Amino acid sequence: MPQYAVFLADPQACQIHPVRAMDPAHAVDIVRAQHPDAYRLAVIAAEHQEGVNKMELLDDWCSARS
């Protein structure tokens, strides 16, 4: 199964969860089941994560939330 990074925001913090899933929607379903209070989710496929600092990306993503 493909690997994804699911970014999530809940009332306490922003987090990254690595997930193996069939597709991006399945990755969201997995993380939402674990974090039902998450109000914002984003999925990045593993092939788009190479050479990227995920913590910096998470920080930018959290800062952009409204």
Steps between C-alpha positions, in 0.01 A plus 500: 500500500619853429634721779346840579561779749171626640515845653227567752388786718291439809412733789833429673763501225611419147654158435635276226398135480675259262239263357498206260174512307345404166455864395486851652133467599578176683789675681259772615251237620769325705616819671147633552409174677794555736437875541126570466546855632733596212350789308760534225687229310742493208668202332840489329610190310846360580637582155434870569678490838852428375742777594231690689530596866161381622523695826551828312215409269278420800592833659409688180177300467400572862579868460277522192193351670203723552 
